[in-house]
Amino acid sequence: MPESRRGLILGALAYTLWGTFPLYWTLLEPGGAVEILAHRIVWSLLTMVLILVLWHRVDQLKALLRDRRKLLLISGAAVVISVNWGGYIWGVNNGRVVETSLGYFINPLVTVLMGVLVLGERLRRLQWVAMGMAFIAVVVLAIDYGRPPWVALVLAFSFGTYGLLKKQAGVGAVESITLETLVLAPIAMAYVAWLVATSESNFGSHGLGHALLFTTTGIITAIPLMLFGAAAIRVSMVSLGLLQYLAPTIQFALGILVFEEAMPASRWIGFGLVWVALVMFTVEALNHRRRQLRLVAHASAA
């Protein structure tokens, strides 16, 4: 099998797993979002430490710990991703799966907007049109919901900030995720211990199977990240960019078909505007890339 095709399969598997997460988080009920998040951090740390050792990345982690700038950036990323994880789990377990999918649909647009506001990047004309359409979509959905779609906005902006911090840090995936969970683990462990001490813990209170599900949160977190990492070195960024829409599409379908969430006409209009904005944004990006490649080819020929 060609490496590019293998990469596409691995990437599709990663995004498919991320897309089906709503089915998994509901299995951990009646655990609350914060309790599930705390367990996810603790078990992810154990999983990532094991991977770190098996992949011989311990020296890279030690070097990271000695770099103050990268340490601060990754620590900030850890805080932001905990907000993202917690918001996502809360949304899923409170009947807002469709809204969580919206967050990941608009995330590429939010990421570009943050590049403009933080890094001073410039948008091309059609990109501005797509951004404007996405803004109108959020207004339409806010009117439909009777409130801003804050779960979607929290997910989009937190993940966008996470990506920005990770980009500035420029650290390998394994040691970065290990450090992120290491930063958060003391708080998570303290919270889990407090729940146990006050008899509020759901871990072990609903049978062995339910308890084992809690312990798998680390593996569930690590597997798609490893698949994504393997895909990223085998396929182009364009392919990865297109694959990223797979996860929210699956989440959206689950929200309607499995969790039977309401989708009135006005909500369809809002989502439709988001999808049109994404099509415009993606087509413009692909065309711009082709133009750039042609320019490089002509310059090389000359």
C-alpha positions in Angstrom: 0.0 0.0 0.0 1.4 3.5 -0.9 2.3 5.6 2.1 -0.1 8.4 1.0 -3.0 5.9 1.0 -1.9 4.5 4.3 -1.8 8.0 5.7 -5.3 8.8 4.5 -6.6 5.6 6.1 -4.9 6.4 9.4 -6.1 10.0 9.3 -9.7 8.9 8.5 -9.6 6.5 11.5 -8.4 9.2 13.8 -11.1 11.6 12.8 -13.7 8.8 12.8 -12.8 8.0 16.4 -13.0 11.7 17.4 -16.4 11.9 15.7 -17.8 8.9 17.6 -16.7 10.2 21.0 -20.2 11.3 22.0 -21.2 7.6 22.1 -18.3 7.0 24.5 -18.8 9.9 26.9 -22.4 9.0 27.5 -21.3 5.6 28.8 -19.6 7.2 31.7 -22.7 8.8 33.0 -23.8 9.5 35.8 -20.3 10.8 36.1 -20.3 14.6 35.7 -18.2 16.5 33.1 -15.6 17.6 35.6 -15.2 14.1 37.1 -14.9 12.6 33.7 -12.4 15.3 32.7 -10.3 14.6 35.8 -10.2 10.9 35.1 -9.3 11.5 31.5 -6.3 13.6 32.6 -5.1 11.1 35.1 -5.4 8.1 32.9 -4.0 10.0 29.9 -0.9 10.8 31.9 -0.3 7.1 32.7 -0.9 6.2 29.1 1.4 8.9 27.7 4.2 8.1 30.2 4.1 4.5 28.9 4.1 5.7 25.3 7.0 8.1 26.1 9.1 5.3 27.5 8.3 2.8 24.7 9.0 5.4 22.0 12.2 6.5 23.7 11.1 10.1 24.0 12.2 10.6 27.6 15.3 12.7 26.6 13.0 15.0 24.5 10.8 15.5 27.5 13.8 16.4 29.7 14.9 18.9 27.1 11.5 20.4 27.0 11.4 20.8 30.8 14.6 22.9 30.6 13.2 25.3 28.0 11.3 27.9 29.9 9.6 29.5 26.9 8.3 26.2 25.6 7.4 25.0 29.1 5.2 28.1 29.5 3.6 27.7 26.1 2.8 24.0 26.7 1.5 24.8 30.2 -0.9 27.4 28.7 -1.9 24.9 26.0 -2.7 22.4 28.8 -5.1 24.8 30.5 -6.8 25.6 27.2 -7.2 22.0 26.1 -8.7 21.2 29.5 -11.4 23.8 28.9 -11.9 22.3 25.4 -12.2 18.7 26.8 -14.5 19.8 29.6 -16.7 21.8 27.4 -17.0 19.0 24.9 -17.9 16.4 27.6 -20.4 18.7 29.2 -22.0 19.5 25.8 -22.3 15.8 24.9 -23.8 14.8 28.3 -26.2 17.7 28.3 -27.9 17.1 25.0 -25.9 19.5 22.9 -24.1 17.1 20.5 -25.2 19.1 17.4 -23.8 22.3 19.0 -20.5 20.6 19.8 -20.3 19.6 16.1 -20.8 23.3 15.2 -17.8 24.2 17.3 -15.5 21.9 15.3 -17.1 22.9 12.0 -16.2 26.6 12.6 -12.8 25.8 14.2 -10.9 26.2 10.9 -12.4 29.6 10.4 -11.7 30.6 14.0 -8.1 29.4 13.6 -7.6 31.7 10.6 -9.2 34.6 12.4 -6.8 34.1 15.3 -3.9 34.1 12.8 -5.1 37.5 11.6 -5.7 39.0 15.1 -2.6 37.5 16.9 0.0 36.8 14.2 -0.9 39.7 11.9 -1.7 37.4 8.9 -3.7 38.8 6.0 -6.8 37.2 4.5 -7.6 37.1 0.8 -10.9 38.5 -0.4 -12.9 35.3 -0.6 -11.6 34.3 2.8 -13.1 37.5 4.2 -16.4 36.6 2.5 -16.3 33.2 4.1 -15.6 34.7 7.5 -18.5 37.1 7.2 -20.9 34.3 6.2 -19.7 32.3 9.3 -20.4 35.4 11.5 -23.9 35.7 10.0 -24.5 32.0 10.7 -23.5 32.4 14.4 -26.0 35.3 14.6 -28.8 33.2 13.0 -28.1 30.3 15.4 -28.0 32.7 18.4 -31.5 33.9 17.5 -32.6 30.3 17.0 -31.2 29.1 20.3 -32.3 32.2 22.2 -28.7 32.6 23.3 -25.2 32.6 21.7 -24.1 29.0 20.8 -21.6 29.3 23.6 -20.6 25.6 23.8 -19.6 25.8 20.1 -17.8 29.0 20.6 -15.9 27.8 23.6 -14.9 24.7 21.7 -13.8 26.6 18.6 -11.8 29.3 20.3 -10.2 27.0 22.9 -9.1 24.6 20.3 -7.9 27.5 18.1 -5.9 28.9 21.0 -4.5 25.4 21.7 -3.3 25.1 18.1 -1.8 28.5 18.2 0.2 27.8 21.4 1.3 24.4 20.1 2.5 26.0 16.8 4.5 28.6 18.7 6.0 25.9 20.9 7.0 23.6 18.1 7.2 20.5 20.3 6.8 16.8 19.3 3.3 15.3 19.9 4.3 12.6 22.4 6.3 14.8 24.8 3.9 17.7 24.4 0.8 15.7 25.4 2.7 14.1 28.2 3.7 17.5 29.6 0.2 18.8 29.2 -1.3 16.0 31.2 1.6 16.3 33.7 0.7 20.0 34.3 -3.0 19.2 34.9 -2.6 15.9 36.8 -2.1 17.3 40.3 -5.3 19.3 40.1 -7.1 16.3 38.5 -5.8 13.9 41.1 -6.8 16.2 44.0 -10.3 16.5 42.6 -10.7 12.7 42.2 -9.4 12.2 45.8 -11.8 14.8 47.1 -14.7 13.1 45.3 -13.7 9.8 46.9 -13.3 11.3 50.4 -16.8 12.9 50.2 -18.4 9.8 48.7 -19.3 11.7 45.6 -17.2 9.6 43.3 -18.9 7.6 40.5 -15.7 5.6 39.9 -16.4 2.1 41.2 -19.9 3.0 42.3 -21.7 1.5 39.3 -20.0 -1.9 38.8 -16.7 -3.1 37.5 -17.5 -2.5 33.9 -18.3 1.1 34.5 -15.1 1.6 36.5 -13.0 0.0 33.7 -14.6 2.4 31.2 -13.1 5.3 33.3 -9.7 3.7 33.1 -9.9 3.5 29.3 -10.2 7.3 29.0 -6.4 7.5 28.6 -6.2 5.0 25.8 -9.2 6.6 24.1 -7.4 9.9 24.2 -4.1 8.5 23.0 -5.1 6.2 20.1 -6.6 8.9 17.8 -3.7 11.2 18.6 -1.2 8.5 17.6 -3.1 7.8 14.4 -3.2 11.4 13.6 0.5 11.8 14.2 1.2 8.8 11.9 -1.1 10.3 9.2 0.4 13.8 9.4 3.8 12.6 8.2 2.3 10.6 5.3 -0.2 13.0 3.7 -0.3 16.6 2.7 -1.7 19.4 5.0 -4.5 19.8 2.3 -5.6 16.2 2.8 -5.5 16.6 6.6 -7.5 19.8 6.3 -10.2 18.1 4.3 -10.2 15.1 6.7 -10.9 17.3 9.7 -14.5 17.9 8.6 -15.1 14.1 9.1 -15.3 14.3 12.9 -17.9 17.1 13.2 -20.0 15.5 10.4 -20.2 12.3 12.3 -21.0 14.2 15.5 -23.7 16.1 13.7 -25.2 12.9 12.4 -25.1 11.3 15.8 -26.8 14.3 17.4 -29.7 14.1 15.0 -30.0 10.3 14.3 -28.9 8.8 17.6 -29.5 11.4 20.3 -32.6 12.8 18.4 -31.8 16.5 19.0 -34.2 19.1 17.6 -33.2 20.7 14.3 -35.8 23.4 13.4 -35.7 25.1 10.0 -33.8 28.2 11.4 -31.1 25.9 12.8 -30.7 24.2 9.4 -30.3 27.7 7.8 -27.5 28.5 10.3 -25.7 25.3 9.8 -26.2 25.7 6.0 -24.5 29.1 6.1 -21.5 27.5 8.0 -21.2 24.7 5.5 -21.3 27.2 2.5 -18.6 29.3 4.3 -16.5 26.2 4.7 -16.9 25.2 1.1 -15.9 28.7 0.0 -12.9 28.7 2.4 -11.7 25.3 1.4 -12.0 25.8 -2.4 -10.2 29.2 -2.1 -7.4 27.6 -0.1 -7.0 24.8 -2.7 -7.0 27.2 -5.6 -4.5 29.4 -3.9 -2.2 26.4 -3.2 -2.4 25.4 -6.9 -1.5 28.9 -8.0 1.5 29.0 -5.6 2.7 25.6 -6.9 2.4 26.8 -10.5 4.4 29.9 -9.7 7.1 27.7 -8.0 7.2 25.4 -11.0 7.5 28.3 -13.5 10.3 29.9 -11.4 12.1 26.6 -11.3 11.8 26.1 -15.0 13.1 29.6 -15.7 
